[in-house]
């Protein structure tokens, strides 16, 4: 049974998500539709990119992921779909899909071009229902991607998801703040493995002009209540956290802040 995931900033107050699902099911009635989130902040491409990148590795081979956070809808921005290792990703070419596709491994990129395959386009500003949903359904149905559009060489990426490894350590960016106040960076398990980091390692950290010496641990309770720590939580990214507290409140910083990690 084909699986299609959906991630949008539409919310659930209005009928937008239902209309998108209805169009998909009209093309592929036996699809299993999974909602990643529809509560992404309005127009927040980077927030949507984070949730998509965090979730896609956990779906079965062949899953199609449709993402719509699209402040450029109705403009000349392209609609694209990406063949990544084990999955397809569909959405606007604005950076939303890039971190997830690159986490899986990008294989090919296509532009959505052949509207003759889709239901009648009703609106110039509802591509989730009229373009991206149908594209996802056609891919899940097994339609040859070249029938949907030509292969292209470039797509918009999101550089903030790429930490820089230097002789001194890692230059990172805070890419997300979760509901517990944990400050998620763009440092992945793969980066830590390359540096030989393990549980019990210690980092000197410089962020927002302040310096800290923090343990890298496997669980929150490895430090006393109220203490700062570093760990990789469920999403696979290293984050600042406080055991039973808020790292955001403790550090007084937000998304987009730079951090320098030096392994002691």
C-alpha positions as CSV (number, residue, x, y, z in Angstrom):
1,X,0.0,0.0,0.0
2,X,1.6,3.3,-1.1
3,X,2.4,5.8,1.7
4,X,2.3,9.6,1.2
5,X,3.2,12.0,4.0
6,X,2.0,15.6,4.2
7,X,3.6,18.6,5.8
8,X,2.2,22.1,5.5
9,X,1.6,25.4,7.3
10,X,-2.1,25.2,6.5
11,X,-3.3,24.4,10.0
12,X,-6.4,22.4,10.6
13,X,-9.0,25.1,11.1
14,X,-9.8,25.4,7.4
15,X,-10.5,22.7,4.8
16,X,-7.2,23.1,3.0
17,X,-5.6,19.8,4.2
18,X,-8.8,17.9,3.5
19,X,-9.0,19.3,-0.1
20,X,-5.4,18.3,-0.7
21,X,-6.0,14.8,0.6
22,X,-9.2,14.5,-1.5
23,X,-7.2,15.3,-4.7
24,X,-4.6,12.7,-3.8
25,X,-7.2,10.0,-3.1
26,X,-9.0,10.8,-6.3
27,X,-5.8,9.7,-8.1
28,X,-4.7,7.0,-5.8
29,X,-7.6,5.7,-3.6
30,X,-5.6,3.1,-1.7
31,X,-2.9,5.6,-0.6
32,X,-2.1,5.7,3.1
33,X,-1.8,9.4,4.1
34,X,0.3,10.3,7.1
35,X,0.4,13.8,8.5
36,X,3.8,14.9,9.6
37,X,2.6,18.3,10.7
38,X,0.2,21.0,9.6
39,X,1.2,23.4,12.4
40,X,4.4,24.7,10.9
41,X,4.6,28.4,11.4
42,X,3.0,30.4,8.6
43,X,5.6,30.9,5.8
44,X,8.4,29.4,8.0
45,X,10.3,27.4,5.4
46,X,13.2,26.6,7.7
47,X,10.8,25.2,10.4
48,X,9.1,23.0,7.8
49,X,12.4,21.8,6.5
50,X,13.5,20.8,10.0
51,X,10.4,18.7,10.7
52,X,10.6,17.0,7.3
53,X,14.4,16.3,7.6
54,X,13.8,14.9,11.1
55,X,11.0,12.6,10.1
56,X,11.8,11.2,6.7
57,X,14.4,8.6,7.7
58,X,11.8,6.6,9.7
59,X,9.4,5.8,6.8
60,X,9.4,2.7,4.6
61,X,11.2,2.5,1.3
62,X,9.3,4.1,-1.5
63,X,7.4,6.6,0.7
64,X,6.5,9.9,-1.1
65,X,6.8,13.0,1.1
66,X,4.8,16.1,0.0
67,X,5.8,19.4,1.7
68,X,4.0,22.7,1.2
69,X,5.3,25.8,3.0
70,X,5.2,28.2,0.1
71,X,5.3,32.0,0.6
72,X,6.2,32.2,-3.1
73,X,3.1,30.5,-4.4
74,X,1.8,32.1,-7.6
75,X,5.2,33.4,-8.5
76,X,7.7,32.1,-11.0
77,X,9.3,29.7,-8.4
78,X,9.5,26.2,-9.7
79,X,7.7,23.1,-8.3
80,X,10.1,20.2,-8.0
81,X,10.3,16.6,-7.0
82,X,13.5,14.9,-5.8
83,X,14.4,11.2,-6.0
84,X,16.3,10.5,-2.8
85,X,17.6,7.3,-1.5
86,X,14.5,5.3,-0.7
87,X,12.0,8.1,-1.1
88,X,10.5,10.9,-3.2
89,X,10.1,14.4,-2.0
90,X,7.6,16.9,-3.6
91,X,7.1,20.6,-3.1
92,X,8.2,24.1,-4.0
93,X,11.8,24.9,-5.0
94,X,12.4,27.2,-2.0
95,X,14.7,25.1,0.2
96,X,11.9,23.2,2.0
97,X,12.8,19.8,0.6
98,X,16.6,20.1,0.6
99,X,17.6,19.1,4.1
100,X,15.4,16.0,4.1
101,X,16.6,15.0,0.6
102,X,20.2,15.5,1.4
103,X,19.9,13.6,4.7
104,X,18.6,10.6,2.7
105,X,20.9,11.2,-0.3
106,X,19.9,13.1,-3.4
107,X,19.8,11.0,-6.6
108,X,17.9,13.0,-9.2
109,X,15.8,16.3,-9.3
110,X,12.9,17.0,-11.6
111,X,10.8,20.1,-12.4
112,X,7.0,19.7,-12.3
113,X,6.0,20.6,-15.8
114,X,3.3,18.4,-17.3
115,X,0.0,19.8,-16.0
116,X,-2.0,17.7,-18.4
117,X,-1.6,14.8,-16.0
118,X,-3.3,16.7,-13.1
119,X,-6.9,17.5,-12.4
120,X,-8.0,20.9,-13.6
121,X,-6.1,23.7,-12.0
122,X,-8.6,25.7,-9.9
123,X,-6.3,28.3,-8.3
124,X,-3.0,30.0,-8.9
125,X,-2.3,30.1,-5.2
126,X,-3.2,26.6,-4.0
127,X,-0.5,24.4,-5.4
128,X,-0.7,22.0,-2.5
129,X,-4.0,20.8,-3.8
130,X,-3.6,21.4,-7.5
131,X,0.0,20.5,-8.2
132,X,2.1,19.0,-5.3
133,X,-0.6,16.6,-4.0
134,X,-1.3,15.3,-7.5
135,X,2.4,14.9,-8.2
136,X,2.9,12.9,-5.0
137,X,0.0,10.7,-5.9
138,X,1.3,10.0,-9.4
139,X,4.7,9.1,-8.2
140,X,3.2,6.8,-5.5
141,X,1.2,5.2,-8.3
142,X,4.3,4.4,-10.3
143,X,4.1,7.0,-13.1
144,X,7.4,7.5,-14.8
145,X,8.9,10.7,-13.4
146,X,9.9,11.9,-16.8
147,X,6.2,12.1,-17.8
148,X,5.7,14.6,-15.0
149,X,8.7,16.8,-15.9
150,X,12.3,17.1,-17.0
151,X,15.3,16.3,-14.9
152,X,17.1,19.4,-13.8
153,X,20.6,20.1,-12.4
154,X,19.9,22.6,-9.6
155,X,17.6,23.2,-6.7
156,X,17.5,25.7,-3.9
157,X,19.4,24.4,-0.9
158,X,19.5,25.5,2.8
159,X,23.1,26.2,3.8
160,X,22.2,26.6,7.5
161,X,21.9,22.8,7.7
162,X,25.6,22.4,6.9
163,X,28.0,22.7,9.9
164,X,31.6,23.6,9.2
165,X,34.3,21.3,10.5
166,X,37.5,23.1,11.3
167,X,40.8,22.2,12.9
168,X,39.4,23.6,16.1
169,X,36.0,22.0,16.1
170,X,32.6,22.6,14.7
171,X,31.0,25.8,13.6
172,X,27.3,25.2,13.9
173,X,23.9,26.9,13.7
174,X,20.8,26.6,15.9
175,X,18.1,25.5,13.5
176,X,15.2,24.8,15.8
177,X,13.8,25.4,19.2
178,X,11.4,22.7,20.4
179,X,8.5,22.9,22.8
180,X,10.8,22.0,25.8
181,X,13.2,24.9,25.0
182,X,15.9,22.6,23.7
183,X,18.1,24.3,21.1
184,X,18.6,22.0,18.2
185,X,21.8,22.5,16.1
186,X,22.7,21.3,12.6
187,X,25.3,18.9,14.0
188,X,24.3,15.3,13.3
189,X,25.5,11.9,14.6
190,X,27.5,11.6,11.4
191,X,29.5,14.7,12.1
192,X,30.1,13.6,15.7
193,X,31.3,10.2,14.6
194,X,33.8,11.8,12.2
195,X,35.3,13.7,15.1
196,X,35.3,10.6,17.4
197,X,32.8,12.1,19.9
198,X,31.3,9.6,22.3
199,X,29.2,9.8,25.5
200,X,31.3,11.4,28.2
201,X,33.1,13.8,25.8
202,X,33.3,17.4,26.8
203,X,33.0,20.5,24.6
204,X,34.1,24.1,25.1
205,X,31.3,26.1,23.6
206,X,31.1,29.7,22.5
207,X,27.7,31.1,21.7
208,X,26.4,34.6,21.7
209,X,29.7,35.9,23.1
210,X,29.6,33.6,26.1
211,X,31.7,30.5,26.8
212,X,30.6,27.3,28.4
213,X,32.1,23.9,29.1
214,X,29.4,21.3,28.5
215,X,29.3,17.5,28.7
216,X,28.1,15.5,25.7
217,X,25.8,12.8,27.2
218,X,23.4,10.1,26.2
219,X,20.5,11.1,28.4
220,X,19.1,14.1,30.2
221,X,19.5,12.6,33.6
222,X,23.3,12.2,33.2
223,X,23.6,15.6,34.8
224,X,21.9,17.1,37.9
225,X,18.5,18.8,37.5
226,X,18.8,22.3,36.1
227,X,22.2,21.7,34.5
228,X,23.1,22.4,30.9
229,X,24.1,19.5,28.6
230,X,24.6,18.5,25.0
231,X,23.0,15.4,23.5
232,X,21.6,14.0,20.4
233,X,17.9,13.4,20.9
234,X,15.3,11.6,18.8
235,X,15.7,13.7,15.7
236,X,19.4,12.9,15.2
237,X,20.7,16.4,15.8
238,X,22.9,17.6,18.7
239,X,21.1,20.0,20.9
240,X,21.6,22.2,23.9
241,X,19.3,21.1,26.7
242,X,18.8,21.5,30.5
243,X,17.8,18.6,32.6
244,X,14.2,19.3,33.5
245,X,14.5,22.9,32.3
246,X,14.7,25.2,29.2
247,X,18.0,25.8,27.4
248,X,16.4,28.6,25.5
249,X,15.6,30.4,28.7
250,X,19.1,29.6,30.2
251,X,21.1,30.7,27.2
252,X,18.8,33.6,26.1
253,X,19.3,33.0,22.4
254,X,17.1,31.8,19.5
255,X,17.1,30.1,16.1
256,X,19.8,31.2,13.7
257,X,22.4,31.8,16.4
258,X,25.9,30.5,15.7
259,X,27.8,28.2,18.0
260,X,31.4,27.1,18.0
261,X,32.1,23.6,19.6
262,X,35.7,22.6,20.5
263,X,36.2,19.1,21.6
264,X,38.5,19.0,24.7
